[in-house]
Amino acid sequence: MSSTLPPPGSVWRQRSTHRQMRVIYSAERDIVAHDAELADVHQQIASWVGDAKAFDAEFIPGDPEHYPKTAA
């Protein structure tokens, strides 16, 4: 497991679905990510919840340049 948690607001690519998601909450036991900003593209919002070990196994860094900015 990595020693650092993904910071909220960071973009990651899910290995199993190849979807990019944004981390919205990050703690050792709970990490929450979703792709709500892409709802218009995918017609469905996907979300993921798990611990840091599961996150490290399931996600790789995404490309924030190809992911919509969050609302301010």
Predicted model as a PDB file, atoms N, CA, C, CB and O in Angstrom, pLDDT in the B-factor column:
MODEL        1                                                                  
ATOM      1  N   MET A   1       0.837  -1.175   0.000  1.00 43.00           N  
ATOM      2  CA  MET A   1       0.000   0.000   0.000  1.00 43.00           C  
ATOM      3  C   MET A   1       0.881   1.237   0.000  1.00 43.00           C  
ATOM      4  CB  MET A   1      -0.952  -0.002   1.207  1.00 43.00           C  
ATOM      5  O   MET A   1       1.936   1.254   0.635  1.00 43.00           O  
ATOM      6  N   SER A   2       0.456   2.259  -0.702  1.00 47.00           N  
ATOM      7  CA  SER A   2       1.248   3.482  -0.740  1.00 47.00           C  
ATOM      8  C   SER A   2       1.148   4.208   0.596  1.00 47.00           C  
ATOM      9  CB  SER A   2       0.785   4.398  -1.889  1.00 47.00           C  
ATOM     10  O   SER A   2       0.185   4.029   1.341  1.00 47.00           O  
ATOM     11  N   SER A   3       2.144   5.023   0.888  1.00 58.00           N  
ATOM     12  CA  SER A   3       2.168   5.724   2.165  1.00 58.00           C  
ATOM     13  C   SER A   3       1.339   7.002   2.132  1.00 58.00           C  
ATOM     14  CB  SER A   3       3.594   6.048   2.551  1.00 58.00           C  
ATOM     15  O   SER A   3       1.085   7.592   3.182  1.00 58.00           O  
ATOM     16  N   THR A   4       0.919   7.433   0.971  1.00 87.00           N  
ATOM     17  CA  THR A   4       0.122   8.651   0.877  1.00 87.00           C  
ATOM     18  C   THR A   4      -1.265   8.324   0.340  1.00 87.00           C  
ATOM     19  CB  THR A   4       0.818   9.694  -0.022  1.00 87.00           C  
ATOM     20  O   THR A   4      -1.434   7.443  -0.503  1.00 87.00           O  
ATOM     21  N   LEU A   5      -2.239   9.045   0.842  1.00 95.00           N  
ATOM     22  CA  LEU A   5      -3.617   8.878   0.383  1.00 95.00           C  
ATOM     23  C   LEU A   5      -3.867   9.798  -0.802  1.00 95.00           C  
ATOM     24  CB  LEU A   5      -4.627   9.171   1.525  1.00 95.00           C  
ATOM     25  O   LEU A   5      -3.223  10.841  -0.914  1.00 95.00           O  
ATOM     26  N   PRO A   6      -4.781   9.436  -1.683  1.00 96.00           N  
ATOM     27  CA  PRO A   6      -5.095  10.327  -2.807  1.00 96.00           C  
ATOM     28  C   PRO A   6      -5.782  11.582  -2.279  1.00 96.00           C  
ATOM     29  CB  PRO A   6      -5.997   9.607  -3.859  1.00 96.00           C  
ATOM     30  O   PRO A   6      -6.749  11.476  -1.524  1.00 96.00           O  
ATOM     31  N   PRO A   7      -5.316  12.743  -2.650  1.00 96.00           N  
ATOM     32  CA  PRO A   7      -5.936  13.958  -2.124  1.00 96.00           C  
ATOM     33  C   PRO A   7      -7.322  14.195  -2.735  1.00 96.00           C  
ATOM     34  CB  PRO A   7      -5.035  15.165  -2.391  1.00 96.00           C  
ATOM     35  O   PRO A   7      -7.539  13.907  -3.912  1.00 96.00           O  
ATOM     36  N   PRO A   8      -8.254  14.716  -1.937  1.00 95.00           N  
ATOM     37  CA  PRO A   8      -9.556  15.079  -2.502  1.00 95.00           C  
ATOM     38  C   PRO A   8      -9.371  16.033  -3.681  1.00 95.00           C  
ATOM     39  CB  PRO A   8     -10.460  15.724  -1.422  1.00 95.00           C  
ATOM     40  O   PRO A   8      -8.551  16.950  -3.633  1.00 95.00           O  
ATOM     41  N   GLY A   9     -10.131  15.805  -4.717  1.00 94.00           N  
ATOM     42  CA  GLY A   9     -10.033  16.608  -5.935  1.00 94.00           C  
ATOM     43  C   GLY A   9      -9.136  16.006  -6.997  1.00 94.00           C  
ATOM     44  O   GLY A   9      -9.164  16.439  -8.149  1.00 94.00           O  
ATOM     45  N   SER A  10      -8.329  15.003  -6.624  1.00 95.00           N  
ATOM     46  CA  SER A  10      -7.441  14.389  -7.617  1.00 95.00           C  
ATOM     47  C   SER A  10      -8.219  13.427  -8.513  1.00 95.00           C  
ATOM     48  CB  SER A  10      -6.279  13.647  -6.921  1.00 95.00           C  
ATOM     49  O   SER A  10      -9.254  12.891  -8.119  1.00 95.00           O  
ATOM     50  N   VAL A  11      -7.704  13.219  -9.718  1.00 96.00           N  
ATOM     51  CA  VAL A  11      -8.363  12.397 -10.731  1.00 96.00           C  
ATOM     52  C   VAL A  11      -7.595  11.096 -10.906  1.00 96.00           C  
ATOM     53  CB  VAL A  11      -8.469  13.154 -12.079  1.00 96.00           C  
ATOM     54  O   VAL A  11      -6.370  11.089 -11.023  1.00 96.00           O  
ATOM     55  N   TRP A  12      -8.346   9.988 -10.921  1.00 97.00           N  
ATOM     56  CA  TRP A  12      -7.767   8.652 -11.028  1.00 97.00           C  
ATOM     57  C   TRP A  12      -8.534   7.831 -12.051  1.00 97.00           C  
ATOM     58  CB  TRP A  12      -7.769   7.945  -9.660  1.00 97.00           C  
ATOM     59  O   TRP A  12      -9.718   8.075 -12.282  1.00 97.00           O  
ATOM     60  N   ARG A  13      -7.864   6.853 -12.670  1.00 97.00           N  
ATOM     61  CA  ARG A  13      -8.511   5.949 -13.625  1.00 97.00           C  
ATOM     62  C   ARG A  13      -8.702   4.597 -12.953  1.00 97.00           C  
ATOM     63  CB  ARG A  13      -7.667   5.806 -14.940  1.00 97.00           C  
ATOM     64  O   ARG A  13      -7.759   4.008 -12.424  1.00 97.00           O  
ATOM     65  N   GLN A  14      -9.957   4.112 -12.984  1.00 97.00           N  
ATOM     66  CA  GLN A  14     -10.263   2.806 -12.406  1.00 97.00           C  
ATOM     67  C   GLN A  14      -9.811   1.720 -13.379  1.00 97.00           C  
ATOM     68  CB  GLN A  14     -11.788   2.673 -12.089  1.00 97.00           C  
ATOM     69  O   GLN A  14     -10.187   1.735 -14.551  1.00 97.00           O  
ATOM     70  N   ARG A  15      -9.014   0.791 -12.898  1.00 97.00           N  
ATOM     71  CA  ARG A  15      -8.455  -0.262 -13.758  1.00 97.00           C  
ATOM     72  C   ARG A  15      -9.546  -1.139 -14.381  1.00 97.00           C  
ATOM     73  CB  ARG A  15      -7.491  -1.135 -12.956  1.00 97.00           C  
ATOM     74  O   ARG A  15      -9.476  -1.458 -15.568  1.00 97.00           O  
ATOM     75  N   SER A  16     -10.545  -1.528 -13.599  1.00 94.00           N  
ATOM     76  CA  SER A  16     -11.545  -2.480 -14.085  1.00 94.00           C  
ATOM     77  C   SER A  16     -12.518  -1.880 -15.097  1.00 94.00           C  
ATOM     78  CB  SER A  16     -12.320  -3.029 -12.923  1.00 94.00           C  
ATOM     79  O   SER A  16     -13.006  -2.594 -15.973  1.00 94.00           O  
ATOM     80  N   THR A  17     -12.807  -0.586 -14.995  1.00 93.00           N  
ATOM     81  CA  THR A  17     -13.783   0.029 -15.898  1.00 93.00           C  
ATOM     82  C   THR A  17     -13.154   1.017 -16.877  1.00 93.00           C  
ATOM     83  CB  THR A  17     -14.846   0.733 -15.095  1.00 93.00           C  
ATOM     84  O   THR A  17     -13.789   1.397 -17.861  1.00 93.00           O  
ATOM     85  N   HIS A  18     -11.935   1.429 -16.624  1.00 93.00           N  
ATOM     86  CA  HIS A  18     -11.218   2.444 -17.413  1.00 93.00           C  
ATOM     87  C   HIS A  18     -11.877   3.812 -17.327  1.00 93.00           C  
ATOM     88  CB  HIS A  18     -11.133   2.013 -18.869  1.00 93.00           C  
ATOM     89  O   HIS A  18     -11.596   4.686 -18.147  1.00 93.00           O  
ATOM     90  N   ARG A  19     -12.746   4.007 -16.349  1.00 93.00           N  
ATOM     91  CA  ARG A  19     -13.397   5.304 -16.157  1.00 93.00           C  
ATOM     92  C   ARG A  19     -12.540   6.165 -15.247  1.00 93.00           C  
ATOM     93  CB  ARG A  19     -14.821   5.135 -15.566  1.00 93.00           C  
ATOM     94  O   ARG A  19     -11.943   5.682 -14.285  1.00 93.00           O  
ATOM     95  N   GLN A  20     -12.492   7.449 -15.573  1.00 95.00           N  
ATOM     96  CA  GLN A  20     -11.809   8.395 -14.695  1.00 95.00           C  
ATOM     97  C   GLN A  20     -12.788   8.839 -13.623  1.00 95.00           C  
ATOM     98  CB  GLN A  20     -11.257   9.621 -15.493  1.00 95.00           C  
ATOM     99  O   GLN A  20     -13.972   9.041 -13.891  1.00 95.00           O  
ATOM    100  N   MET A  21     -12.284   8.987 -12.412  1.00 96.00           N  
ATOM    101  CA  MET A  21     -13.111   9.425 -11.289  1.00 96.00           C  
ATOM    102  C   MET A  21     -12.335  10.444 -10.468  1.00 96.00           C  
ATOM    103  CB  MET A  21     -13.543   8.220 -10.405  1.00 96.00           C  
ATOM    104  O   MET A  21     -11.104  10.466 -10.470  1.00 96.00           O  
ATOM    105  N   ARG A  22     -13.081  11.278  -9.773  1.00 96.00           N  
ATOM    106  CA  ARG A  22     -12.481  12.264  -8.882  1.00 96.00           C  
ATOM    107  C   ARG A  22     -12.667  11.794  -7.441  1.00 96.00           C  
ATOM    108  CB  ARG A  22     -13.114  13.678  -9.098  1.00 96.00           C  
ATOM    109  O   ARG A  22     -13.762  11.386  -7.054  1.00 96.00           O  
ATOM    110  N   VAL A  23     -11.600  11.849  -6.651  1.00 97.00           N  
ATOM    111  CA  VAL A  23     -11.677  11.522  -5.229  1.00 97.00           C  
ATOM    112  C   VAL A  23     -12.373  12.685  -4.521  1.00 97.00           C  
ATOM    113  CB  VAL A  23     -10.246  11.253  -4.621  1.00 97.00           C  
ATOM    114  O   VAL A  23     -11.993  13.843  -4.692  1.00 97.00           O  
ATOM    115  N   ILE A  24     -13.396  12.364  -3.723  1.00 96.00           N  
ATOM    116  CA  ILE A  24     -14.094  13.422  -3.000  1.00 96.00           C  
ATOM    117  C   ILE A  24     -13.869  13.324  -1.491  1.00 96.00           C  
ATOM    118  CB  ILE A  24     -15.584  13.366  -3.306  1.00 96.00           C  
ATOM    119  O   ILE A  24     -14.108  14.291  -0.768  1.00 96.00           O  
ATOM    120  N   TYR A  25     -13.412  12.168  -1.011  1.00 97.00           N  
ATOM    121  CA  TYR A  25     -13.108  11.988   0.404  1.00 97.00           C  
ATOM    122  C   TYR A  25     -11.970  10.981   0.492  1.00 97.00           C  
ATOM    123  CB  TYR A  25     -14.373  11.507   1.220  1.00 97.00           C  
ATOM    124  O   TYR A  25     -11.949   9.983  -0.228  1.00 97.00           O  
ATOM    125  N   SER A  26     -11.025  11.258   1.382  1.00 97.00           N  
ATOM    126  CA  SER A  26      -9.867  10.386   1.462  1.00 97.00           C  
ATOM    127  C   SER A  26      -9.384  10.232   2.903  1.00 97.00           C  
ATOM    128  CB  SER A  26      -8.743  10.923   0.586  1.00 97.00           C  
ATOM    129  O   SER A  26      -8.872  11.175   3.507  1.00 97.00           O  
ATOM    130  N   ALA A  27      -9.559   9.018   3.441  1.00 94.00           N  
ATOM    131  CA  ALA A  27      -9.061   8.653   4.760  1.00 94.00           C  
ATOM    132  C   ALA A  27      -8.600   7.202   4.664  1.00 94.00           C  
ATOM    133  CB  ALA A  27     -10.162   8.847   5.883  1.00 94.00           C  
ATOM    134  O   ALA A  27      -8.992   6.494   3.736  1.00 94.00           O  
ATOM    135  N   GLU A  28      -7.782   6.753   5.595  1.00 86.00           N  
ATOM    136  CA  GLU A  28      -7.195   5.410   5.517  1.00 86.00           C  
ATOM    137  C   GLU A  28      -8.243   4.312   5.324  1.00 86.00           C  
ATOM    138  CB  GLU A  28      -6.396   5.127   6.773  1.00 86.00           C  
ATOM    139  O   GLU A  28      -8.038   3.388   4.537  1.00 86.00           O  
ATOM    140  N   ARG A  29      -9.352   4.411   6.035  1.00 92.00           N  
ATOM    141  CA  ARG A  29     -10.375   3.357   5.963  1.00 92.00           C  
ATOM    142  C   ARG A  29     -11.460   3.623   4.935  1.00 92.00           C  
ATOM    143  CB  ARG A  29     -11.013   3.182   7.303  1.00 92.00           C  
ATOM    144  O   ARG A  29     -12.176   2.698   4.552  1.00 92.00           O  
ATOM    145  N   ASP A  30     -11.600   4.846   4.482  1.00 96.00           N  
ATOM    146  CA  ASP A  30     -12.635   5.185   3.510  1.00 96.00           C  
ATOM    147  C   ASP A  30     -12.118   6.165   2.482  1.00 96.00           C  
ATOM    148  CB  ASP A  30     -13.856   5.761   4.207  1.00 96.00           C  
ATOM    149  O   ASP A  30     -11.677   7.264   2.818  1.00 96.00           O  
ATOM    150  N   ILE A  31     -12.174   5.760   1.235  1.00 97.00           N  
ATOM    151  CA  ILE A  31     -11.900   6.652   0.118  1.00 97.00           C  
ATOM    152  C   ILE A  31     -13.134   6.598  -0.765  1.00 97.00           C  
ATOM    153  CB  ILE A  31     -10.584   6.245  -0.672  1.00 97.00           C  
ATOM    154  O   ILE A  31     -13.646   5.519  -1.062  1.00 97.00           O  
ATOM    155  N   VAL A  32     -13.611   7.762  -1.182  1.00 97.00           N  
ATOM    156  CA  VAL A  32     -14.807   7.840  -2.011  1.00 97.00           C  
ATOM    157  C   VAL A  32     -14.439   8.575  -3.295  1.00 97.00           C  
ATOM    158  CB  VAL A  32     -15.982   8.559  -1.258  1.00 97.00           C  
ATOM    159  O   VAL A  32     -13.830   9.645  -3.259  1.00 97.00           O  
ATOM    160  N   ALA A  33     -14.815   7.989  -4.424  1.00 97.00           N  
ATOM    161  CA  ALA A  33     -14.569   8.607  -5.728  1.00 97.00           C  
ATOM    162  C   ALA A  33     -15.839   8.497  -6.566  1.00 97.00           C  
ATOM    163  CB  ALA A  33     -13.356   7.932  -6.458  1.00 97.00           C  
ATOM    164  O   ALA A  33     -16.637   7.579  -6.380  1.00 97.00           O  
ATOM    165  N   HIS A  34     -16.019   9.435  -7.486  1.00 95.00           N  
ATOM    166  CA  HIS A  34     -17.171   9.383  -8.391  1.00 95.00           C  
ATOM    167  C   HIS A  34     -16.810  10.051  -9.710  1.00 95.00           C  
ATOM    168  CB  HIS A  34     -18.413  10.070  -7.754  1.00 95.00           C  
ATOM    169  O   HIS A  34     -15.771  10.698  -9.841  1.00 95.00           O  
ATOM    170  N   ASP A  35     -17.693   9.875 -10.677  1.00 93.00           N  
ATOM    171  CA  ASP A  35     -17.499  10.540 -11.971  1.00 93.00           C  
ATOM    172  C   ASP A  35     -18.710  11.393 -12.336  1.00 93.00           C  
ATOM    173  CB  ASP A  35     -17.236   9.502 -13.073  1.00 93.00           C  
ATOM    174  O   ASP A  35     -19.116  11.432 -13.497  1.00 93.00           O  
ATOM    175  N   ALA A  36     -19.284  12.073 -11.352  1.00 90.00           N  
ATOM    176  CA  ALA A  36     -20.491  12.867 -11.570  1.00 90.00           C  
ATOM    177  C   ALA A  36     -20.300  13.932 -12.648  1.00 90.00           C  
ATOM    178  CB  ALA A  36     -20.917  13.525 -10.272  1.00 90.00           C  
ATOM    179  O   ALA A  36     -21.247  14.257 -13.365  1.00 90.00           O  
ATOM    180  N   GLU A  37     -19.097  14.478 -12.773  1.00 89.00           N  
ATOM    181  CA  GLU A  37     -18.859  15.507 -13.798  1.00 89.00           C  
ATOM    182  C   GLU A  37     -18.989  14.944 -15.207  1.00 89.00           C  
ATOM    183  CB  GLU A  37     -17.473  16.122 -13.618  1.00 89.00           C  
ATOM    184  O   GLU A  37     -19.120  15.704 -16.166  1.00 89.00           O  
ATOM    185  N   LEU A  38     -18.954  13.623 -15.342  1.00 87.00           N  
ATOM    186  CA  LEU A  38     -19.065  12.983 -16.658  1.00 87.00           C  
ATOM    187  C   LEU A  38     -20.459  12.400 -16.911  1.00 87.00           C  
ATOM    188  CB  LEU A  38     -18.022  11.883 -16.787  1.00 87.00           C  
ATOM    189  O   LEU A  38     -20.632  11.629 -17.855  1.00 87.00           O  
ATOM    190  N   ALA A  39     -21.449  12.746 -16.098  1.00 81.00           N  
ATOM    191  CA  ALA A  39     -22.794  12.179 -16.227  1.00 81.00           C  
ATOM    192  C   ALA A  39     -23.395  12.431 -17.609  1.00 81.00           C  
ATOM    193  CB  ALA A  39     -23.710  12.761 -15.157  1.00 81.00           C  
ATOM    194  O   ALA A  39     -24.112  11.576 -18.130  1.00 81.00           O  
ATOM    195  N   ASP A  40     -23.120  13.563 -18.200  1.00 80.00           N  
ATOM    196  CA  ASP A  40     -23.656  13.843 -19.536  1.00 80.00           C  
ATOM    197  C   ASP A  40     -23.059  12.925 -20.595  1.00 80.00           C  
ATOM    198  CB  ASP A  40     -23.396  15.295 -19.912  1.00 80.00           C  
ATOM    199  O   ASP A  40     -23.718  12.609 -21.586  1.00 80.00           O  
ATOM    200  N   VAL A  41     -21.838  12.501 -20.397  1.00 83.00           N  
ATOM    201  CA  VAL A  41     -21.163  11.621 -21.351  1.00 83.00           C  
ATOM    202  C   VAL A  41     -21.588  10.167 -21.162  1.00 83.00           C  
ATOM    203  CB  VAL A  41     -19.644  11.745 -21.205  1.00 83.00           C  
ATOM    204  O   VAL A  41     -21.884   9.474 -22.136  1.00 83.00           O  
ATOM    205  N   HIS A  42     -21.619   9.702 -19.910  1.00 80.00           N  
ATOM    206  CA  HIS A  42     -21.890   8.295 -19.621  1.00 80.00           C  
ATOM    207  C   HIS A  42     -23.356   7.980 -19.368  1.00 80.00           C  
ATOM    208  CB  HIS A  42     -21.097   7.874 -18.442  1.00 80.00           C  
ATOM    209  O   HIS A  42     -23.728   6.807 -19.325  1.00 80.00           O  
ATOM    210  N   GLN A  43     -24.206   9.001 -19.199  1.00 83.00           N  
ATOM    211  CA  GLN A  43     -25.628   8.807 -18.911  1.00 83.00           C  
ATOM    212  C   GLN A  43     -25.875   8.124 -17.571  1.00 83.00           C  
ATOM    213  CB  GLN A  43     -26.267   7.998 -20.010  1.00 83.00           C  
ATOM    214  O   GLN A  43     -27.011   7.763 -17.264  1.00 83.00           O  
ATOM    215  N   GLN A  44     -24.841   7.944 -16.779  1.00 87.00           N  
ATOM    216  CA  GLN A  44     -24.957   7.288 -15.489  1.00 87.00           C  
ATOM    217  C   GLN A  44     -23.762   7.692 -14.635  1.00 87.00           C  
ATOM    218  CB  GLN A  44     -25.038   5.742 -15.647  1.00 87.00           C  
ATOM    219  O   GLN A  44     -22.633   7.745 -15.123  1.00 87.00           O  
ATOM    220  N   ILE A  45     -24.010   7.975 -13.373  1.00 91.00           N  
ATOM    221  CA  ILE A  45     -22.927   8.321 -12.456  1.00 91.00           C  
ATOM    222  C   ILE A  45     -22.407   7.047 -11.802  1.00 91.00           C  
ATOM    223  CB  ILE A  45     -23.405   9.341 -11.380  1.00 91.00           C  
ATOM    224  O   ILE A  45     -23.181   6.240 -11.287  1.00 91.00           O  
ATOM    225  N   ALA A  46     -21.109   6.878 -11.829  1.00 92.00           N  
ATOM    226  CA  ALA A  46     -20.476   5.744 -11.152  1.00 92.00           C  
ATOM    227  C   ALA A  46     -19.778   6.261  -9.907  1.00 92.00           C  
ATOM    228  CB  ALA A  46     -19.467   5.004 -12.094  1.00 92.00           C  
ATOM    229  O   ALA A  46     -19.260   7.378  -9.896  1.00 92.00           O  
ATOM    230  N   SER A  47     -19.764   5.455  -8.868  1.00 95.00           N  
ATOM    231  CA  SER A  47     -19.041   5.823  -7.654  1.00 95.00           C  
ATOM    232  C   SER A  47     -18.306   4.595  -7.126  1.00 95.00           C  
ATOM    233  CB  SER A  47     -20.009   6.398  -6.575  1.00 95.00           C  
ATOM    234  O   SER A  47     -18.634   3.459  -7.466  1.00 95.00           O  
ATOM    235  N   TRP A  48     -17.321   4.848  -6.300  1.00 97.00           N  
ATOM    236  CA  TRP A  48     -16.518   3.778  -5.716  1.00 97.00           C  
ATOM    237  C   TRP A  48     -16.225   4.157  -4.281  1.00 97.00           C  
ATOM    238  CB  TRP A  48     -15.196   3.536  -6.521  1.00 97.00           C  
ATOM    239  O   TRP A  48     -15.929   5.317  -3.991  1.00 97.00           O  
ATOM    240  N   VAL A  49     -16.305   3.181  -3.370  1.00 97.00           N  
ATOM    241  CA  VAL A  49     -15.967   3.373  -1.960  1.00 97.00           C  
ATOM    242  C   VAL A  49     -15.129   2.175  -1.516  1.00 97.00           C  
ATOM    243  CB  VAL A  49     -17.261   3.529  -1.070  1.00 97.00           C  
ATOM    244  O   VAL A  49     -15.478   1.028  -1.793  1.00 97.00           O  
ATOM    245  N   GLY A  50     -14.044   2.445  -0.840  1.00 97.00           N  
ATOM    246  CA  GLY A  50     -13.205   1.371  -0.329  1.00 97.00           C  
ATOM    247  C   GLY A  50     -12.106   1.926   0.550  1.00 97.00           C  
ATOM    248  O   GLY A  50     -12.027   3.134   0.775  1.00 97.00           O  
ATOM    249  N   ASP A  51     -11.253   1.036   1.049  1.00 96.00           N  
ATOM    250  CA  ASP A  51     -10.142   1.482   1.886  1.00 96.00           C  
ATOM    251  C   ASP A  51      -8.909   1.767   1.026  1.00 96.00           C  
ATOM    252  CB  ASP A  51      -9.815   0.425   2.962  1.00 96.00           C  
ATOM    253  O   ASP A  51      -8.921   1.561  -0.187  1.00 96.00           O  
ATOM    254  N   ALA A  52      -7.858   2.237   1.670  1.00 95.00           N  
ATOM    255  CA  ALA A  52      -6.651   2.644   0.950  1.00 95.00           C  
ATOM    256  C   ALA A  52      -6.013   1.475   0.201  1.00 95.00           C  
ATOM    257  CB  ALA A  52      -5.643   3.249   1.919  1.00 95.00           C  
ATOM    258  O   ALA A  52      -5.522   1.657  -0.913  1.00 95.00           O  
ATOM    259  N   LYS A  53      -6.011   0.289   0.787  1.00 95.00           N  
ATOM    260  CA  LYS A  53      -5.414  -0.878   0.124  1.00 95.00           C  
ATOM    261  C   LYS A  53      -6.186  -1.235  -1.142  1.00 95.00           C  
ATOM    262  CB  LYS A  53      -5.382  -2.086   1.082  1.00 95.00           C  
ATOM    263  O   LYS A  53      -5.578  -1.508  -2.177  1.00 95.00           O  
ATOM    264  N   ALA A  54      -7.506  -1.237  -1.076  1.00 96.00           N  
ATOM    265  CA  ALA A  54      -8.330  -1.530  -2.253  1.00 96.00           C  
ATOM    266  C   ALA A  54      -8.168  -0.445  -3.316  1.00 96.00           C  
ATOM    267  CB  ALA A  54      -9.812  -1.660  -1.854  1.00 96.00           C  
ATOM    268  O   ALA A  54      -8.149  -0.742  -4.511  1.00 96.00           O  
ATOM    269  N   PHE A  55      -8.051   0.809  -2.884  1.00 97.00           N  
ATOM    270  CA  PHE A  55      -7.859   1.910  -3.834  1.00 97.00           C  
ATOM    271  C   PHE A  55      -6.557   1.730  -4.602  1.00 97.00           C  
ATOM    272  CB  PHE A  55      -7.861   3.265  -3.103  1.00 97.00           C  
ATOM    273  O   PHE A  55      -6.529   1.877  -5.824  1.00 97.00           O  
ATOM    274  N   ASP A  56      -5.484   1.415  -3.892  1.00 96.00           N  
ATOM    275  CA  ASP A  56      -4.186   1.213  -4.553  1.00 96.00           C  
ATOM    276  C   ASP A  56      -4.239   0.082  -5.580  1.00 96.00           C  
ATOM    277  CB  ASP A  56      -3.105   0.914  -3.511  1.00 96.00           C  
ATOM    278  O   ASP A  56      -3.566   0.148  -6.609  1.00 96.00           O  
ATOM    279  N   ALA A  57      -5.028  -0.945  -5.308  1.00 97.00           N  
ATOM    280  CA  ALA A  57      -5.141  -2.074  -6.231  1.00 97.00           C  
ATOM    281  C   ALA A  57      -6.021  -1.747  -7.430  1.00 97.00           C  
ATOM    282  CB  ALA A  57      -5.695  -3.287  -5.506  1.00 97.00           C  
ATOM    283  O   ALA A  57      -5.841  -2.317  -8.507  1.00 97.00           O  
ATOM    284  N   GLU A  58      -6.968  -0.837  -7.253  1.00 97.00           N  
ATOM    285  CA  GLU A  58      -7.984  -0.588  -8.282  1.00 97.00           C  
ATOM    286  C   GLU A  58      -7.748   0.654  -9.141  1.00 97.00           C  
ATOM    287  CB  GLU A  58      -9.309  -0.467  -7.633  1.00 97.00           C  
ATOM    288  O   GLU A  58      -8.305   0.748 -10.235  1.00 97.00           O  
ATOM    289  N   PHE A  59      -6.942   1.603  -8.680  1.00 98.00           N  
ATOM    290  CA  PHE A  59      -6.797   2.873  -9.396  1.00 98.00           C  
ATOM    291  C   PHE A  59      -5.354   3.186  -9.759  1.00 98.00           C  
ATOM    292  CB  PHE A  59      -7.355   3.996  -8.564  1.00 98.00           C  
ATOM    293  O   PHE A  59      -4.414   2.829  -9.049  1.00 98.00           O  
ATOM    294  N   ILE A  60      -5.213   3.865 -10.891  1.00 97.00           N  
ATOM    295  CA  ILE A  60      -3.939   4.442 -11.313  1.00 97.00           C  
ATOM    296  C   ILE A  60      -4.192   5.931 -11.545  1.00 97.00           C  
ATOM    297  CB  ILE A  60      -3.366   3.730 -12.619  1.00 97.00           C  
ATOM    298  O   ILE A  60      -5.340   6.330 -11.742  1.00 97.00           O  
ATOM    299  N   PRO A  61      -3.152   6.755 -11.525  1.00 97.00           N  
ATOM    300  CA  PRO A  61      -3.381   8.188 -11.745  1.00 97.00           C  
ATOM    301  C   PRO A  61      -4.077   8.446 -13.082  1.00 97.00           C  
ATOM    302  CB  PRO A  61      -2.050   8.952 -11.694  1.00 97.00           C  
ATOM    303  O   PRO A  61      -3.756   7.835 -14.101  1.00 97.00           O  
ATOM    304  N   GLY A  62      -5.038   9.366 -13.045  1.00 95.00           N  
ATOM    305  CA  GLY A  62      -5.755   9.759 -14.251  1.00 95.00           C  
ATOM    306  C   GLY A  62      -5.163  11.029 -14.827  1.00 95.00           C  
ATOM    307  O   GLY A  62      -4.164  11.546 -14.327  1.00 95.00           O  
ATOM    308  N   ASP A  63      -5.785  11.521 -15.875  1.00 92.00           N  
ATOM    309  CA  ASP A  63      -5.331  12.733 -16.548  1.00 92.00           C  
ATOM    310  C   ASP A  63      -6.333  13.854 -16.290  1.00 92.00           C  
ATOM    311  CB  ASP A  63      -5.154  12.490 -18.074  1.00 92.00           C  
ATOM    312  O   ASP A  63      -7.393  13.889 -16.915  1.00 92.00           O  
ATOM    313  N   PRO A  64      -6.013  14.772 -15.377  1.00 91.00           N  
ATOM    314  CA  PRO A  64      -6.957  15.845 -15.066  1.00 91.00           C  
ATOM    315  C   PRO A  64      -7.236  16.773 -16.248  1.00 91.00           C  
ATOM    316  CB  PRO A  64      -6.435  16.654 -13.915  1.00 91.00           C  
ATOM    317  O   PRO A  64      -8.238  17.488 -16.249  1.00 91.00           O  
ATOM    318  N   GLU A  65      -6.363  16.767 -17.246  1.00 89.00           N  
ATOM    319  CA  GLU A  65      -6.601  17.598 -18.436  1.00 89.00           C  
ATOM    320  C   GLU A  65      -7.772  17.069 -19.276  1.00 89.00           C  
ATOM    321  CB  GLU A  65      -5.329  17.660 -19.297  1.00 89.00           C  
ATOM    322  O   GLU A  65      -8.358  17.807 -20.069  1.00 89.00           O  
ATOM    323  N   HIS A  66      -8.101  15.800 -19.097  1.00 86.00           N  
ATOM    324  CA  HIS A  66      -9.204  15.176 -19.845  1.00 86.00           C  
ATOM    325  C   HIS A  66     -10.373  14.839 -18.934  1.00 86.00           C  
ATOM    326  CB  HIS A  66      -8.719  13.907 -20.554  1.00 86.00           C  
ATOM    327  O   HIS A  66     -11.116  13.889 -19.182  1.00 86.00           O  
ATOM    328  N   TYR A  67     -10.526  15.625 -17.883  1.00 88.00           N  
ATOM    329  CA  TYR A  67     -11.614  15.427 -16.945  1.00 88.00           C  
ATOM    330  C   TYR A  67     -12.175  16.804 -16.619  1.00 88.00           C  
ATOM    331  CB  TYR A  67     -11.138  14.670 -15.650  1.00 88.00           C  
ATOM    332  O   TYR A  67     -11.405  17.728 -16.354  1.00 88.00           O  
ATOM    333  N   PRO A  68     -13.493  16.967 -16.632  1.00 85.00           N  
ATOM    334  CA  PRO A  68     -14.070  18.294 -16.371  1.00 85.00           C  
ATOM    335  C   PRO A  68     -13.673  18.843 -14.999  1.00 85.00           C  
ATOM    336  CB  PRO A  68     -15.588  18.229 -16.472  1.00 85.00           C  
ATOM    337  O   PRO A  68     -13.486  18.095 -14.040  1.00 85.00           O  
ATOM    338  N   LYS A  69     -13.552  20.137 -14.937  1.00 81.00           N  
ATOM    339  CA  LYS A  69     -13.263  20.808 -13.661  1.00 81.00           C  
ATOM    340  C   LYS A  69     -14.515  20.737 -12.784  1.00 81.00           C  
ATOM    341  CB  LYS A  69     -12.818  22.305 -13.889  1.00 81.00           C  
ATOM    342  O   LYS A  69     -15.631  20.686 -13.299  1.00 81.00           O  
ATOM    343  N   THR A  70     -14.335  20.732 -11.482  1.00 72.00           N  
ATOM    344  CA  THR A  70     -15.476  20.726 -10.573  1.00 72.00           C  
ATOM    345  C   THR A  70     -16.070  22.133 -10.512  1.00 72.00           C  
ATOM    346  CB  THR A  70     -15.057  20.235  -9.152  1.00 72.00           C  
ATOM    347  O   THR A  70     -15.419  23.116 -10.866  1.00 72.00           O  
ATOM    348  N   ALA A  71     -17.299  22.203 -10.064  1.00 55.00           N  
ATOM    349  CA  ALA A  71     -17.943  23.504  -9.891  1.00 55.00           C  
ATOM    350  C   ALA A  71     -17.251  24.244  -8.749  1.00 55.00           C  
ATOM    351  CB  ALA A  71     -19.474  23.344  -9.607  1.00 55.00           C  
ATOM    352  O   ALA A  71     -16.870  23.639  -7.747  1.00 55.00           O  
ATOM    353  N   ALA A  72     -17.097  25.512  -8.904  1.00 47.00           N  
ATOM    354  CA  ALA A  72     -16.435  26.323  -7.870  1.00 47.00           C  
ATOM    355  C   ALA A  72     -17.375  26.674  -6.744  1.00 47.00           C  
ATOM    356  CB  ALA A  72     -15.871  27.596  -8.472  1.00 47.00           C  
ATOM    357  O   ALA A  72     -16.978  27.351  -5.795  1.00 47.00           O  
TER     358      ALA A  72                                                      
ENDMDL                                                                          
END                                                                             
